[in-house]
Amino acid sequence: MITHALTIDLEDWHQLVRRRVTGSVEPASAAVVHCTHRLLDLLDATNVRATFFVVGLVAEAYPGLVREVAARGHEIGSHTHNHRLIHSMTPVEFRDEMRGARNHLQDLTGQPVLGFRAPEFSVKELGHWCFDVLKEVGFAYDSSVFPAHARYGIPTAPRRPFEMQTRFGSLMEFPLATWELGGQRLAVAGGSYFRVLPAVLLGRALRALSHDHVPAVLYFHPYEFHDAWLHLAELSPWALLNPGYAKHVVLHNLFTSRITLRLRGLLQRFQFAPLGDLHERWRSDAQSSRGGPWQPS
């Protein structure tokens, strides 16, 4: 049976939305701890391990949470320190941040941090300099490429895992899950697509990817497992007149209650593992698969 990958972008909705609305960088809220615990309990109940791409600001505020995630059997990866979009940084800024973010997470958990995901998948081309930097500072794989037509997509990218050559050696890329349907690539990895698309379609997509031996990389956020209305309590109701804030409130509360039920069903029907496990399998199979598409066992 094909093994798919479950990934979590461990970030705090309240912290990030507050920064976008007010411009201030406040400490991560306790909501991220509550939501992450709900998610961890779901993974325990379904006996599934995942990769958690951690924002450094969350690790800074709640180091015990990151240690707990690792102690409960999950892989820790990096989602940058400040959750700044890649194209907003220079190569030097990105190198310094990523070296520090990786070292911090490794010090917290005592485990190697091998994987990276860009905030909002903010890599616009496969030849981007960020891949050189990632390899330079010690990362072994990336999962930032969304091979579909989306605001953050690279529609011409391969749909299955592939190897990228950088100035510092090869870097494995695990693209987010897409499904070829009617000649078009349909994003089925997570986010709004996972909430809005019919559940039966998501199941069909994973069955098709399994049949094609393409590991589906799914992604979620702790806030999607929140048990209340997402909003910034300290802002007045008039804040909803701010288009940016209103967009986040509406988008991130819309059909969010569907996610736990849908994800639980997929975790029970398909086999999932952290990306680090898939990367290790790729390394062991590299000699036989080099020169052609990777076919995970």
N, C-alpha and C positions, 0 to 999 in steps of 0.2 A: 504494500500500500504506500502511495506517495505521502511524504510528510510535508505539511504546510507549516508556515511560520506565523506565530502570533506576536505582535509587537505593540508596546504601549509607549506613547509619548508622555512622560511623567512631567507635566507642567501644571501650573496653577491658573485656572481660568480667571479668577478674581484679580490676581496680580497683573496678568497680561492685558486684560481688558481695561483695568484702571489706568495702566500706563498709556494705552492708546487714547483714552478719553481725557485724562488729566495731564499726561506728560510726566508724571512722577513715578519713580520706581520704589514701591513700597515692599516690605517683606512679604513672602508668600503667606497666604491665609491658611488657617487650620482646616478649611474645607478640603484642601488637597489631601490631607491625611485621612479624613473621614472617607472620601471617595475612593482613595487607593485601597483602604482596608476592605471596602465593599467589593472591589474588583479582586483583591487577593483571595477573599473568601470564595468567590465564584470559581477562581482557578483551582483552589484547593478542592472544592466540591467536585470538579470535573477532572481532577488529576492532570492538569495541563501546566506546563512551564512556558514562560514567555520571555521576551527581551524587553526590558524597560530602558528606553532612551531618556536619560535624566537631565533636566535643566539644572545647571549648577546653582542657580538662585534658590531652587527648592532644596537641593542638598545642603546648601549653606544654612537655610532656616530650619530644616528638619533632618539632620544627619541620621538620627535614629530610624527614620522611615526608610531611608535608602539601605541602611544595614539590614532592616527587617525584610525588605524585598529580596535582598541577596540571600539572607538566611532561610527564606522560605523556598529557595531553590531556583530563583529566576536569575537570568543574565542581566548585567548592568552594562548599558552603552551610554554614549554621550549625545545630548541634544543641544550642545553649546552651553556656555555659562549663562549668558544674558538673554538668550532667545532672540538675538538679532538676526535679521535676514542676511544670508551670505553676501548678496550683492550690495549690501550697505557697508561692508567692511573691506579694507585693503588686505592684500595677502599677508602683510606683516601683522596687522591687527588680528586676523584670523589665526595665524600661526601661534601668536602669543596666547590668545584665549584658549585655543584648543589644547595646547600643551598643558596649560594650567588646569583646565577642566578635566582632562583625562587623569592627570596626576592626583587631583583631589578625589575623584571617584575611586581610584585604585587605593588610595590611602584609607578611605572610609571603609571599603569592603574587604581589602586584602586580596582582591581578585584582579586579574588582568582585564582591562577595558579595550576590547578589540573593535567594537562597532560604533558607527556614527550615523545620525540622521539630521539633515538640515531642517531648521525651523521652517514650517510651511512649504517644505520641499523646494526651497528657494535656490535651486540649481537649474539654470536655463539651458545648458548645453553639456554634452558629454566630454568636451575638451576643456572644461573649466579648470582654472588653476587650483581650485579647492581640493581636487583629488590628489594633486602633487603634495599639498600641505598635509592632508590627512595621512598619507603614507609616510611622509617625512617625520611626523611626530609620533608614529607608532601604531596607527590604526591598520587593521587587516581587511576590513570590509566596510562597505557603505550601503545604506538603504534610503537614498534621497531621490531616486529617479522614479517619476510617475509617467509611464509610457503611454500617455493618452492625451487627447485634446481637453485641457483644463487650464485654469488660470495659472497653474504651476506645473503644467505637463511638458514632457519632451516626447511628442507623438511618434517620432521616428526611432526612439530607443528600443532595444530588444525587450521582449516581454518576459523572457526567462533569464535566470542568473547568467552573468557574463563577467569576463575578466577584463579589467582596464589596465593599460600600461601607463605608468607614471614615470617621472624622472627618477624616482626612488624605488622602483620595482612595481610588481603587479598588485592591484587592489581589486577585490571581488565586489561586484555590485549585485544587490538583490532588489530588483525593481518591485514596486507595489503592484498588487494584483489587478489585471485587466482581463477582459473576456472578449474574444473575437465573436461578434454577433452581427450577421448581415453585412459583413464587410467593414464594420466599424468596431473600434475598441471601446468597450464599455468599462468604466472604472467601477470596480466592485470591492475595493480594498477596505473602505471604511468611510468615515465622514458623512456628509449629507447623502451620498449615494446609498450607504448602508441603511439609512433611516427611511429614505423615500422609495427606493426600489422595492417591488414586491418580494416578500421573503422567499417565495418559491423560485424566483429568478436567481437569488443569491445562492440557493442550494444547487440549482442547475449549473451555475457558473463554476462552483467549486468541483462539482462532478466532472465537468468538461475539462477543467485544468488538471484534475487528477488523471483523467484518461490520457491527456496529452503529456503527462509527466512534467508538468510545470508547477513548481511549488508556489502556492498562493501566499503572498505576504500581506497580512491584514494589519490594520493599525487602529488604535483607539486611544482615548484620553480619559484620565480619571473622572473629569467632570461629566462624562457621558454616563456615569453610574451614580450621579447625584440623585438623592431622593426628595429634592425640593426644587422650587423655581430658582433658576440661576439669575441673579441680579446683584448689583452693588448696593448693599443696604444703606451705606452712608450717603448715597446720592439721592437727591430729591426726585420725586416722580417726574419733574420737568426735564430731567436728564434724558428721558426717552425721546425728547424732541431733537436730541443730537443724533443725526443719521448714523454715525459710526457706532454709537452705543446701542441704538435701537436694533441695528442689524445683528449685532452679536447676541443680544437678548432673544430676539425672535429666532434666529438661525440655530442657536445652541439649546433652545428649549423645544424646538419643533420635533415632535415624534421621538424625543430622546428616550422616552420610557420603553420604546420598542427594542432598544439595543440589547439589554440584558437577556431578554427572552430569545432574541434571534441568535445572539452569540452563544448562549448556552446550547441551543440546538445544534449549531455547527460544531462546537467543541465535543459534543457527544457523538456526532456522526462521522467526523473526520479526524485524522491524526495530526497533531500540532506539536511543535517544538520551538525552542529559542533559535534565533538566527545563528547563534554561535555553533549550535549542533550541526546545522546545515553547512556552515562554513567548514567545520572540521571534516565533514563527510566529503565536501568538495576537495579539500586538500588531499585526502586519502585516495580519491578517485582521479586526481588531476592528471596523472601520467597516462591513463587509459582514455580520458575524455578530451585531452588537449587537442586542439585543431578542429573540434566540433562542438555542438551545443552540449551543455552539461545535462546529464541524465541521472538525477539522484536515484539511489536505490530505494 
